[in-house]
Amino acid sequence: MSNNDSFIQEVSEEVRRDRLYALARRWGWVGVVLVLLVVGAAAWREYSAQQERTSAQAFGDAVIAAFSEDADSARLHGLEAIAPRGPGQRAYLDLMRAAQLTQMGREEEALSLLDDFATRRDVPQIYRTLAGFRALMLRGPDMAASDLAAEWEAFAAPGQPFRPLALEQRALALIDAGQREAALDILRALPSDPQATAGLRRRVGQLIVALGETPPETGLPSQ
């Protein structure tokens, strides 16, 4: 009985071994392919990351080179010569070009660029909002003060990324429109806004003093 059991066990092991080899011959390529896919995916991720780093560095170098030019026209030409890679780089270039055009006194061209930018959907909302903010800054001097104050109200709504700056601009427009008390209400509340910078708080304090009032007790300068 012992010899029979041993013989059966050997036969069973031999059969299992044959089946294993058969499966390996039939499906072994699947494991090889899986390994190649994993290795290939890791290599592609590293390659893509390296390409992104290289592209970002080249883009930054090109922007720095453009702004290192002495003449305004040369800086603008340098910015226009850069080929952006992706919507993020294009967005940055468009905003820089608009700023450069504004500095050169070519405000209509800057406004056209900013207006087009503000309607695009391939860039984050915060950049579109910034473009709209800059466009309103440029249009402001040619608008009626009351209309300008109304336009700034949208940018000054709670949750807007540039709310404190928009509130400052709205207060200035209200002052020009003769609505002194409404402007003071905004200015008195502005220093307590958590988004307000130290520079903005100083300007607000100085503006309140210029209006003949006393700034709130927030560490603001009184003169």
C-alpha positions in Angstrom: 0.0 0.0 0.0 2.8 2.3 0.8 4.5 1.7 -2.5 1.2 2.3 -4.3 0.7 5.6 -2.5 4.2 6.7 -3.3 3.7 5.8 -7.0 0.4 7.6 -7.2 1.9 10.7 -5.5 4.8 10.8 -8.0 2.4 10.4 -10.9 0.2 13.2 -9.6 3.2 15.5 -9.2 4.3 14.7 -12.7 0.9 15.5 -14.1 0.8 18.8 -12.2 4.2 19.6 -13.5 3.2 18.9 -17.1 0.1 21.0 -16.7 2.1 23.9 -15.2 4.6 23.7 -18.1 1.7 23.6 -20.6 0.1 26.7 -19.0 3.5 28.5 -18.9 4.0 27.8 -22.6 0.5 28.9 -23.4 0.1 31.9 -21.2 3.6 32.9 -20.2 3.7 35.6 -22.8 1.0 37.4 -20.8 3.3 37.9 -17.8 6.1 39.1 -20.1 3.7 41.6 -21.7 2.5 42.8 -18.2 6.0 43.3 -17.0 6.9 45.3 -20.2 3.7 47.4 -19.8 4.6 48.3 -16.2 8.2 49.1 -17.1 7.1 51.0 -20.1 4.6 53.1 -18.2 7.1 54.0 -15.6 9.6 55.0 -18.2 7.0 57.1 -20.1 6.0 58.9 -16.9 9.6 59.8 -16.2 10.1 60.9 -19.8 7.0 63.0 -19.7 8.0 64.6 -16.4 11.4 65.4 -17.8 9.9 66.9 -20.9 7.6 69.1 -18.8 10.6 70.3 -16.7 12.6 71.0 -19.8 9.7 72.8 -21.4 9.0 74.9 -18.3 12.7 75.8 -18.0 13.0 76.8 -21.6 9.8 78.9 -21.4 11.1 80.7 -18.3 14.4 81.4 -19.9 12.7 82.8 -23.0 10.5 85.1 -20.9 13.5 86.3 -18.8 15.4 87.0 -22.1 12.5 89.0 -23.5 12.2 91.2 -20.4 16.0 91.7 -20.3 15.7 93.8 -23.4 16.0 97.6 -22.8 13.5 98.8 -25.4 9.8 98.3 -24.9 9.4 97.2 -28.5 12.1 94.6 -28.2 10.5 93.2 -25.0 7.2 92.9 -26.8 8.8 91.3 -29.8 10.6 88.8 -27.5 7.3 87.9 -25.9 5.5 87.5 -29.2 8.3 85.2 -30.5 7.8 82.7 -27.7 5.9 79.6 -28.8 3.8 78.5 -25.7 3.3 74.9 -24.9 -0.2 74.4 -23.5 -2.9 76.8 -22.3 -1.0 77.7 -19.1 2.0 79.1 -20.9 -0.2 80.8 -23.4 -2.2 82.5 -20.7 0.9 83.8 -19.0 2.2 85.2 -22.2 -1.0 86.9 -23.1 -1.2 88.6 -19.7 2.5 89.7 -20.0 1.9 91.0 -23.6 -1.2 93.0 -22.4 0.9 94.5 -19.6 3.7 95.4 -22.0 1.3 96.9 -24.5 -0.2 99.0 -21.7 3.2 100.3 -20.7 3.8 101.3 -24.3 0.6 103.3 -24.5 -1.1 100.8 -26.8 -4.1 100.4 -24.6 -6.6 99.5 -27.3 -4.5 96.5 -28.3 -4.1 95.6 -24.7 -7.9 95.8 -24.2 -8.6 93.6 -27.2 -6.2 91.0 -25.9 -7.6 91.1 -22.4 -11.2 91.0 -23.6 -10.5 87.9 -25.7 -8.6 86.3 -22.8 -11.5 86.9 -20.4 -13.9 84.7 -22.6 -11.6 81.8 -23.0 -12.4 78.4 -21.4 -9.0 76.8 -21.7 -7.5 78.6 -18.7 -8.5 78.7 -15.0 -11.2 81.1 -13.9 -8.8 83.1 -11.7 -6.8 84.1 -14.8 -9.9 85.1 -16.7 -11.0 87.2 -13.7 -7.6 88.9 -13.6 -7.9 89.7 -17.3 -11.3 91.3 -16.7 -9.9 93.2 -13.7 -7.0 94.6 -15.8 -9.4 95.5 -18.6 -11.7 97.5 -16.3 -8.7 99.3 -14.8 -7.8 100.4 -18.3 -11.4 101.5 -19.2 -12.0 103.2 -15.9 -10.7 106.7 -16.7 -13.1 106.9 -19.7 -16.2 105.7 -17.8 -18.7 107.7 -15.7 -17.8 107.3 -12.0 -21.2 105.8 -11.1 -21.0 103.2 -13.9 -17.4 102.3 -12.9 -18.5 101.8 -9.3 -21.2 99.4 -10.5 -18.7 97.5 -12.7 -16.4 97.0 -9.7 -19.2 95.6 -7.6 -19.0 92.3 -9.5 -15.3 91.9 -8.8 -15.9 92.9 -5.2 -18.5 90.2 -4.5 -17.7 87.7 -1.7 -15.5 84.8 -2.8 -13.9 86.8 -5.7 -10.1 86.3 -5.8 -9.3 90.0 -6.0 -12.1 91.3 -3.8 -10.0 93.7 -1.5 -8.5 95.4 -4.5 -11.8 95.7 -6.2 -13.4 97.1 -3.1 -10.6 99.8 -3.0 -11.3 100.6 -6.7 -15.1 100.7 -6.0 -14.5 103.1 -3.1 -12.5 105.4 -5.3 -15.1 105.4 -8.0 -17.8 106.2 -5.4 -15.8 109.1 -4.1 -15.6 110.4 -7.7 -19.3 109.9 -8.0 -19.9 112.1 -4.9 -21.0 109.1 -2.7 -18.6 109.9 0.1 -20.4 108.0 2.9 -20.8 104.8 0.8 -17.1 105.0 0.0 -16.2 105.4 3.7 -18.3 102.4 4.6 -16.2 100.3 2.3 -12.9 101.8 3.4 -13.6 101.3 7.1 -14.4 97.7 6.6 -11.5 96.9 4.3 -8.7 96.7 6.8 -10.4 93.8 8.6 -10.7 91.7 5.4 -8.3 88.7 5.8 -7.3 89.0 2.2 -6.2 92.7 2.5 -2.4 93.2 2.3 -0.4 95.5 4.5 0.1 97.8 1.5 -3.6 98.0 0.9 -4.3 98.7 4.5 -1.9 101.6 4.4 -3.5 103.1 1.4 -6.9 102.7 2.9 -5.8 104.4 6.1 -4.3 107.3 4.1 -7.4 107.7 2.0 -9.7 107.8 5.1 -7.5 110.5 6.5 -7.6 112.4 3.2 -11.4 112.3 3.5 -11.1 114.0 6.9 -11.9 110.9 9.0 -10.1 108.8 11.5 -8.9 105.4 10.4 -10.2 102.4 12.4 -7.9 101.0 15.2 -6.2 98.4 13.1 -2.6 99.6 13.2 -3.0 101.7 10.1 -0.9 104.9 9.8 -2.8 108.1 10.5 -0.8 110.1 8.0 
